[in-house]
Amino acid sequence: MEDETVLVMIVQQYAAKYGITFSSKHLDDPNKKAQLISLIQQAISGKRGPVTDDDLQ
């Protein structure tokens, strides 16, 4: 499976649980994207709450 496909699946799962709570512009920055994916995975697994733009500053 391609990375982008996995990313879309993770974001869809996150959005179903929390809605979108962060700016999609962070997906354009490779460093922020990696951080965002990690935070989203933590949120989906219940280790944290929703991800916000403040988390990515």
N, C-alpha and C positions, 0 to 999 in steps of 0.2 A: 504494500500500500504506500502511496506517496505521502510525503510529509504534510503537504497541504490538505490532503484528504483527512489525515489523522487530526490535523488542526481544526478543520471544520467540524469534525465529529465531536471533539472535545468542547469547542465553543458552543455547539448546539446543545450538548448535554448540560453545560454550565448555564446557558440561557434558559433552558427549561426549568432549572432549579431557582435561579436568581433573577432572570432577566439580564439585560446587558447593563452593567454598572461601570464600565470603563470605556474610554475612547478607542475606537478601532485604529486610530493613527499609530498606536503603540505597536501594532502588528507590522508596520513598515520598517521599524528599527530592529535589526537582528538581536541586539543585546536585550532590548526591552521585550522583544517577542519571546525569547527564552525565559526571561523572568516571569512574563505574563503566563506562559504555559505552565510553569511550575506552580504559580499561585492558583491558577484555575484548577489544576489537579488536586491541590490541597483543599480547595473549597468544595470540589465535588466529593472528595472523600470524607468531608466533615471535619477536617483539621483546622479550618478557619472559616470565617464568614465571607461575604461577597468581596470581590476584588474591586478597588476603586482606582481612579487616576492617582490619588495620593500615594497608594502603595507602589506606584511605578516611578516616583520622583527620585 
